[in-house]
Amino acid sequence: MMSKKRIPQRVSATILKSLSAGVVPRIGLEHIAVGRKEEIESLLEDLENIEVGSAAFRFFIGRYGSGKSFLIQLLRNYAMDRDFVVADVDLSPARRFIGAGNKGVATYRELISNMSTKTRPSGGALTAILEKWISKIQSTVITEKGIKPTDPVFVDQVETEIINAVNNIKDLVHGFDFAIVISTYWRGHKLGEEETKEKALRWLRGEYTTKTEARNSISVSIIVDDDSWYDYIKLLARFVTEIGYKGLLIFFDEAVNLYKITHTQSRTNNYEKLLTMYNDTMQGKAEYLGIFVGGTPQFLEDRRRGLYSYEALHSRLVESRFTKNGLRDISGPVIKLERLTLEEIFVLLTRVMNVHALHYKYEAFLTNDELQEFIKVIVSRIGADKLLTPREFVREFIILLNVLRRNPQQSFLGLIHGEDFKPQVPSQLDESVQGTEYEEFTL
């Protein structure tokens, strides 16, 4: 059963370490991805639309461990491979869309810090993006204008091309000041002044805290704040396409933290900001931009504190009367993640086993019957009507594989049927989980 496909050890180590900790690996997802075919096809259509200047907004809704973060990371990796710029952030009590203490700016800073490209997949790509832009313009001047770098007019011609590119974003909100900052970075590059480049980068990262500080440092009279940070996301989306990328995708995971805000007005303010982003993408006010939000069913549907408590969002996101009895609309703004079937979980465990075997250099030895028995035991111990998610299956399975590797005298079936095998029940429950569809399982 062992897969012949080779996986770099760094990748397999990351996959196993992340999954055993109950989190989603940022690399190597293609080796374990299972199911979600309809969702992925629809999201890839979003990428095609963004590439031609449109925008997209999606909510990924599912309970804890259902695969929201996995889908986000999978789309993130797909997008980078297709030459998009991506940025992601986990919302938290300290990072919201707006809030006292510049919580919106904190979210923006994290997005910029995590900005990634195909050549810089682990974040911190802002400087590389700017340098690529300058290098591309210099190459254009050489190839299209026939001007050599040693020619006295070379620098002037490069600057002319840069000004033309910057002028294309001046028509957007705050575009003029954004253009000044970009031009400042170019000036630092041209003169070899690292301090000047760093001043521009500080502004782009949202690190200036007062307008006076920004004006004295970089001759720009505004700064990134809670009210304006989203405008700069739109500017960045336009800018990265001007320099050759396909568009910008931003991902907000753990949006349930907005639902958890206890102060009603503060929660409403965050939902208003979310509504602004939603309307911009749907009405054509944003270009080359995709926004993806991951949250739980309560975050969406709770009429007291969830998105449905805010009528403007409720009317836009409520499920249609036609999407009942198993019918789904994958093209709509809300993608509700269905639970993986047991057949899909079987395939997932098989792929995890193969990664584990490849990483530790042994021949995968578990049979289909043993994998099926493991699934049945997990179902019976946890309860099919409560906590059955891929996270529980995979975490327990990797632990068992680790134990067997260290204790080869032990029997897999003996371990899973032993008194000591009690799958861990997560502390966070989802009230919306219903049904007992996993009670019977036959391959």
C-alpha positions as CSV (number, residue, x, y, z in Angstrom):
1,M,0.0,0.0,0.0
2,M,3.0,2.3,0.2
3,S,3.0,5.2,-2.2
4,K,5.9,5.4,-4.6
5,K,5.7,9.2,-4.8
6,R,8.6,10.8,-3.1
7,I,8.1,13.6,-0.7
8,P,10.9,15.9,0.6
9,Q,11.6,15.1,4.3
10,R,11.0,18.7,5.3
11,V,7.5,18.5,3.8
12,S,6.6,15.1,5.3
13,A,7.9,16.3,8.7
14,T,5.7,19.4,8.6
15,I,2.7,17.4,7.5
16,L,3.0,14.9,10.3
17,K,3.9,17.4,13.0
18,S,1.0,19.7,12.1
19,L,-1.6,17.0,11.8
20,S,-0.6,15.4,15.1
21,A,-1.0,18.8,16.8
22,G,-4.5,19.3,15.3
23,V,-3.5,22.1,12.9
24,V,-3.3,22.4,9.2
25,P,0.2,22.3,7.5
26,R,1.0,25.2,5.3
27,I,2.9,23.0,2.8
28,G,2.4,19.5,1.3
29,L,-1.4,19.6,1.4
30,E,-1.5,18.1,-2.1
31,H,-0.2,14.8,-0.7
32,I,-3.2,14.4,1.7
33,A,-6.0,16.3,0.1
34,V,-9.3,14.4,-0.1
35,G,-12.8,15.3,-1.3
36,R,-14.0,18.9,-1.7
37,K,-14.0,18.5,-5.4
38,E,-17.0,20.7,-6.1
39,E,-15.8,23.4,-3.7
40,I,-12.3,23.5,-5.2
41,E,-13.6,23.7,-8.8
42,S,-15.9,26.6,-7.9
43,L,-13.0,28.4,-6.1
44,L,-10.7,27.9,-9.1
45,E,-13.4,29.6,-11.1
46,D,-13.1,32.5,-8.7
47,L,-9.4,32.7,-9.4
48,E,-10.1,32.9,-13.1
49,N,-12.5,35.8,-12.6
50,I,-10.1,37.6,-10.3
51,E,-7.4,37.3,-12.9
52,V,-9.4,39.3,-15.4
53,G,-10.1,42.1,-13.0
54,S,-13.2,40.9,-11.1
55,A,-13.4,40.2,-7.3
56,A,-14.7,37.4,-5.1
57,F,-15.9,37.0,-1.6
58,R,-16.6,33.6,0.1
59,F,-17.5,32.4,3.6
60,F,-16.2,28.9,4.5
61,I,-18.6,27.7,7.2
62,G,-18.1,24.5,9.2
63,R,-17.7,23.4,12.8
64,Y,-14.3,23.0,14.5
65,G,-12.2,20.4,12.7
66,S,-14.4,20.2,9.6
67,G,-11.8,21.4,7.2
68,K,-12.2,25.2,7.0
69,S,-8.5,25.9,7.6
70,F,-7.5,23.0,5.3
71,L,-9.5,24.5,2.5
72,I,-8.1,27.9,3.1
73,Q,-4.5,26.6,3.0
74,L,-5.3,24.5,-0.1
75,L,-6.7,27.5,-2.0
76,R,-3.8,29.6,-0.8
77,N,-1.3,27.1,-2.2
78,Y,-3.2,26.7,-5.5
79,A,-3.3,30.5,-5.9
80,M,0.5,30.9,-5.3
81,D,1.2,28.3,-7.9
82,R,-0.9,30.3,-10.3
83,D,1.1,33.5,-9.6
84,F,-1.3,35.2,-7.2
85,V,-0.1,37.1,-4.1
86,V,-1.7,35.8,-1.0
87,A,-2.0,36.9,2.6
88,D,-3.7,35.3,5.6
89,V,-4.5,36.1,9.2
90,D,-6.2,34.4,12.1
91,L,-8.7,36.8,13.7
92,S,-8.4,37.0,17.5
93,P,-9.3,39.3,20.4
94,A,-6.4,41.4,19.4
95,R,-7.0,41.3,15.6
96,R,-10.4,42.4,14.3
97,F,-11.6,44.4,11.4
98,I,-12.0,47.5,13.7
99,G,-11.7,48.1,17.4
100,A,-10.1,50.1,20.2
101,G,-6.3,50.0,20.3
102,N,-6.0,49.8,16.5
103,K,-7.2,46.2,16.3
104,G,-7.9,46.7,12.6
105,V,-4.4,47.9,11.9
106,A,-3.1,44.9,13.8
107,T,-5.0,42.7,11.3
108,Y,-3.5,44.6,8.4
109,R,0.0,44.3,9.8
110,E,-0.4,40.6,10.1
111,L,-1.7,40.3,6.6
112,I,1.3,42.3,5.3
113,S,3.7,40.2,7.4
114,N,2.2,37.0,5.9
115,M,2.1,38.2,2.4
116,S,3.4,35.4,0.2
117,T,4.2,34.5,-3.4
118,K,5.3,31.4,-5.2
119,T,8.9,32.3,-4.6
120,R,8.3,33.4,-1.0
121,P,5.6,31.0,0.2
122,S,6.3,31.5,3.9
123,G,5.5,35.2,4.2
124,G,7.5,38.4,4.2
125,A,7.2,38.9,0.5
126,L,6.5,42.6,0.4
127,T,10.2,43.6,-0.2
128,A,10.6,40.9,-2.8
129,I,7.5,42.1,-4.6
130,L,8.8,45.7,-4.8
131,E,12.3,44.6,-5.9
132,K,10.7,42.4,-8.6
133,W,8.7,45.3,-9.8
134,I,11.8,47.5,-10.2
135,S,13.7,44.7,-11.8
136,K,10.9,44.1,-14.3
137,I,10.7,47.8,-15.3
138,Q,14.5,47.9,-15.8
139,S,14.3,44.8,-18.0
140,T,11.4,46.4,-20.0
141,V,13.5,49.5,-20.6
142,I,16.4,47.3,-21.8
143,T,14.4,45.0,-24.1
144,E,11.7,47.3,-25.4
145,K,13.4,50.7,-25.4
146,G,16.8,49.3,-26.4
147,I,18.5,51.4,-23.7
148,K,21.5,49.8,-21.9
149,P,22.1,50.2,-18.1
150,T,25.3,52.1,-18.9
151,D,23.4,54.6,-21.0
152,P,23.1,58.1,-19.2
153,V,19.3,58.2,-19.8
154,F,18.7,54.7,-18.4
155,V,17.7,55.8,-14.9
156,D,15.5,58.6,-16.2
157,Q,13.7,56.2,-18.5
158,V,13.2,53.7,-15.7
159,E,11.8,56.5,-13.5
160,T,9.4,57.5,-16.3
161,E,8.1,53.9,-16.5
162,I,7.7,53.8,-12.7
163,I,5.7,57.0,-12.7
164,N,3.4,55.7,-15.4
165,A,2.8,52.6,-13.4
166,V,2.2,54.5,-10.2
167,N,-0.2,56.9,-11.9
168,N,-2.5,54.0,-12.7
169,I,-3.4,53.7,-9.0
170,K,-3.8,57.3,-8.2
171,D,-7.5,57.2,-9.1
172,L,-8.3,54.9,-6.2
173,V,-9.0,56.1,-2.6
174,H,-5.7,57.2,-1.0
175,G,-4.0,56.3,-4.3
176,F,-2.0,59.5,-4.5
177,D,-0.4,59.0,-1.1
178,F,0.2,55.4,-1.8
179,A,1.9,56.4,-5.1
180,I,4.2,58.8,-3.1
181,V,5.3,55.9,-0.8
182,I,6.0,53.6,-3.8
183,S,8.0,56.4,-5.5
184,T,9.9,56.9,-2.2
185,Y,10.9,53.3,-2.3
186,W,12.1,53.6,-5.8
187,R,14.1,56.7,-4.9
188,G,15.9,54.8,-2.1
189,H,16.6,52.0,-4.5
190,K,18.0,54.3,-7.1
191,L,20.3,56.2,-4.7
192,G,21.2,53.1,-2.7
193,E,19.7,54.6,0.4
194,E,18.5,51.6,2.6
195,E,17.1,54.0,5.2
196,T,14.8,55.6,2.6
197,K,13.6,52.2,1.4
198,E,12.9,51.2,5.0
199,K,10.8,54.3,5.7
200,A,8.6,53.4,2.7
201,L,8.3,49.8,3.9
202,R,7.4,51.0,7.4
203,W,4.5,53.0,6.0
204,L,3.3,50.1,3.8
205,R,3.5,47.8,6.9
206,G,1.3,50.2,8.8
207,E,4.0,50.9,11.4
208,Y,3.6,54.7,11.7
209,T,1.4,55.5,14.6
210,T,0.9,59.2,14.0
211,K,0.4,61.4,10.9
212,T,3.1,63.8,12.2
213,E,5.6,60.9,12.3
214,A,4.8,59.9,8.8
215,R,4.9,63.4,7.4
216,N,8.3,64.1,8.9
217,S,9.7,60.8,7.8
218,I,8.2,60.3,4.3
219,S,6.3,63.4,3.4
220,V,2.9,61.6,3.5
221,S,0.3,63.2,5.6
222,I,-1.9,60.1,6.3
223,I,-1.2,56.7,7.8
224,V,-2.8,53.3,7.7
225,D,-5.5,53.2,10.5
226,D,-8.6,51.3,11.4
227,D,-10.8,53.3,9.0
228,S,-8.5,53.1,6.0
229,W,-6.6,49.8,6.1
230,Y,-9.0,48.0,3.8
231,D,-8.6,50.7,1.2
232,Y,-4.9,49.9,1.1
233,I,-5.7,46.3,0.6
234,K,-7.6,47.3,-2.5
235,L,-4.6,49.5,-3.6
236,L,-2.2,46.6,-3.1
237,A,-4.5,44.3,-5.2
238,R,-4.3,46.8,-8.1
239,F,-0.6,47.4,-7.6
240,V,0.5,43.8,-7.7
241,T,-1.4,43.3,-10.9
242,E,0.4,46.3,-12.4
243,I,3.7,44.6,-11.7
244,G,2.8,41.2,-13.2
245,Y,0.9,39.1,-10.6
246,K,-2.6,37.8,-11.2
247,G,-4.2,39.4,-8.2
248,L,-4.3,39.4,-4.4
249,L,-6.1,37.0,-2.2
250,I,-6.6,37.6,1.5
251,F,-7.8,35.0,4.0
252,F,-9.4,35.6,7.4
253,D,-9.6,32.5,9.5
254,E,-11.1,32.0,13.0
255,A,-13.8,34.6,12.3
256,V,-15.7,33.1,15.2
257,N,-13.8,35.6,17.3
258,L,-16.0,38.3,15.9
259,Y,-19.0,36.3,17.1
260,K,-17.4,36.2,20.5
261,I,-17.2,40.0,20.9
262,T,-19.5,40.7,23.9
263,H,-19.9,44.4,23.3
264,T,-22.8,44.8,20.9
265,Q,-21.7,48.0,19.2
266,S,-18.2,46.8,18.8
267,R,-19.5,43.6,17.2
268,T,-21.8,45.6,14.9
269,N,-18.9,47.8,13.9
270,N,-16.9,44.7,12.8
271,Y,-19.9,43.4,10.9
272,E,-20.3,46.8,9.1
273,K,-16.7,46.6,8.0
274,L,-17.3,43.1,6.8
275,L,-20.3,44.3,4.9
276,T,-18.3,47.0,3.2
277,M,-15.8,44.4,1.9
278,Y,-18.6,42.1,0.8
279,N,-20.4,44.9,-1.1
280,D,-17.2,46.1,-2.7
281,T,-16.4,42.7,-4.2
282,M,-19.9,42.0,-5.3
283,Q,-20.6,45.5,-6.8
284,G,-17.3,45.8,-8.8
285,K,-15.7,48.4,-6.5
286,A,-12.8,46.1,-5.9
287,E,-10.6,44.7,-8.6
288,Y,-8.2,41.7,-8.7
289,L,-9.1,40.9,-5.2
290,G,-10.4,37.8,-3.4
291,I,-11.6,37.7,0.2
292,F,-12.2,34.5,2.0
293,V,-13.5,34.1,5.6
294,G,-13.6,31.0,7.7
295,G,-16.1,30.6,10.5
296,T,-18.4,28.3,12.4
297,P,-22.2,27.8,11.9
298,Q,-22.9,29.9,15.0
299,F,-20.8,32.8,13.6
300,L,-23.0,32.8,10.5
301,E,-26.5,31.8,11.7
302,D,-26.9,32.9,15.3
303,R,-29.7,35.5,15.3
304,R,-28.5,37.1,18.5
305,R,-24.8,37.6,17.9
306,G,-23.8,36.0,14.5
307,L,-23.8,37.5,11.1
308,Y,-27.6,36.9,10.9
309,S,-28.1,39.3,13.8
310,Y,-27.0,42.1,11.4
311,E,-29.9,42.4,9.0
312,A,-27.9,43.7,6.0
313,L,-25.7,40.6,6.1
314,H,-28.6,38.2,6.9
315,S,-30.5,39.3,3.8
316,R,-27.4,38.7,1.6
317,L,-26.2,35.4,3.1
318,V,-29.4,33.5,4.2
319,E,-29.8,30.2,2.5
320,S,-32.1,30.0,-0.4
321,R,-35.3,28.0,-0.2
322,F,-34.1,26.0,-3.2
323,T,-31.0,24.7,-1.5
324,K,-32.7,22.1,0.6
325,N,-32.8,18.3,0.8
326,G,-29.2,17.9,-0.3
327,L,-29.2,20.5,-3.0
328,R,-26.3,23.0,-2.8
329,D,-25.2,26.2,-4.5
330,I,-21.5,26.1,-4.5
331,S,-21.3,29.4,-6.5
332,G,-22.9,31.5,-3.7
333,P,-21.1,33.5,-1.1
334,V,-21.5,30.9,1.6
335,I,-19.9,27.5,1.2
336,K,-21.0,25.1,4.0
337,L,-18.6,22.3,4.4
338,E,-20.2,19.0,4.5
339,R,-18.7,16.3,6.5
340,L,-16.4,13.9,4.6
341,T,-17.9,10.6,3.9
342,L,-16.3,7.5,5.6
343,E,-15.0,6.5,2.2
344,E,-13.2,9.8,1.9
345,I,-11.8,9.5,5.4
346,F,-10.6,6.0,4.5
347,V,-8.6,7.6,1.6
348,L,-7.4,10.3,3.9
349,L,-6.0,7.9,6.4
350,T,-4.4,5.8,3.7
351,R,-2.6,8.9,2.4
352,V,-1.5,9.9,5.9
353,M,-0.2,6.4,6.5
354,N,1.8,6.6,3.3
355,V,3.3,9.9,4.3
356,H,4.2,8.5,7.7
357,A,5.8,5.4,6.1
358,L,7.8,7.4,3.6
359,H,9.0,9.8,6.3
360,Y,10.2,7.1,8.6
361,K,11.3,4.7,5.8
362,Y,9.3,1.6,6.4
363,E,6.8,-0.3,4.3
364,A,3.2,0.6,5.1
365,F,1.7,-2.5,6.7
366,L,-1.9,-1.8,7.7
367,T,-4.6,-3.5,5.6
368,N,-7.8,-2.0,4.3
369,D,-9.7,-4.1,6.9
370,E,-7.6,-2.7,9.7
371,L,-8.2,0.9,8.6
372,Q,-11.9,0.2,8.3
373,E,-11.9,-1.2,11.8
374,F,-10.1,1.8,13.1
375,I,-12.8,4.1,11.6
376,K,-15.6,2.0,13.2
377,V,-13.9,2.1,16.6
378,I,-13.5,5.9,16.4
379,V,-17.2,6.2,15.5
380,S,-18.4,4.0,18.3
381,R,-16.1,5.6,21.0
382,I,-16.7,9.3,20.1
383,G,-20.3,9.1,18.9
384,A,-21.3,9.7,15.4
385,D,-23.9,12.4,16.3
386,K,-21.4,14.7,18.1
387,L,-17.7,15.1,17.2
388,L,-16.8,13.2,14.1
389,T,-14.4,15.4,12.1
390,P,-11.3,14.6,10.0
391,R,-9.2,16.2,12.8
392,E,-10.2,13.6,15.4
393,F,-9.5,10.7,13.0
394,V,-6.2,11.9,11.8
395,R,-4.8,13.0,15.1
396,E,-5.5,9.7,16.8
397,F,-4.3,7.7,13.8
398,I,-0.9,9.4,13.7
399,I,-0.5,8.8,17.4
400,L,-1.2,5.1,16.8
401,L,1.3,4.9,14.0
402,N,3.9,6.5,16.2
403,V,3.2,4.0,19.0
404,L,3.5,1.1,16.6
405,R,6.7,2.3,15.1
406,R,8.3,2.5,18.6
407,N,6.6,-0.7,19.8
408,P,6.6,-3.2,16.9
409,Q,5.6,-6.0,19.2
410,Q,2.2,-4.4,19.7
411,S,-0.8,-5.2,17.5
412,F,-2.8,-2.5,15.7
413,L,-6.1,-4.2,16.4
414,G,-5.1,-5.0,19.9
415,L,-4.4,-1.3,20.6
416,I,-7.6,0.1,19.1
417,H,-9.7,-2.5,21.0
418,G,-7.8,-2.1,24.2
419,E,-9.2,-0.4,27.3
420,D,-6.6,2.4,27.1
421,F,-7.7,3.5,23.6
422,K,-10.1,6.4,24.4
423,P,-10.1,8.9,21.6
424,Q,-9.8,12.4,22.9
425,V,-13.0,14.5,22.8
426,P,-12.5,18.1,21.9
427,S,-13.7,20.7,24.4
428,Q,-15.4,22.9,21.8
429,L,-18.8,21.6,20.6
430,D,-20.9,22.8,17.7
431,E,-24.6,22.9,18.5
432,S,-25.5,22.6,14.8
433,V,-24.1,19.1,14.4
434,Q,-26.9,16.6,13.8
435,G,-27.5,13.2,12.4
436,T,-25.9,9.8,12.7
437,E,-24.8,9.2,9.1
438,Y,-21.6,7.4,10.2
439,E,-23.2,4.6,12.2
440,E,-22.8,2.1,9.4
441,F,-19.7,1.9,7.2
442,T,-18.9,-0.6,4.5
443,L,-16.3,-0.2,1.7
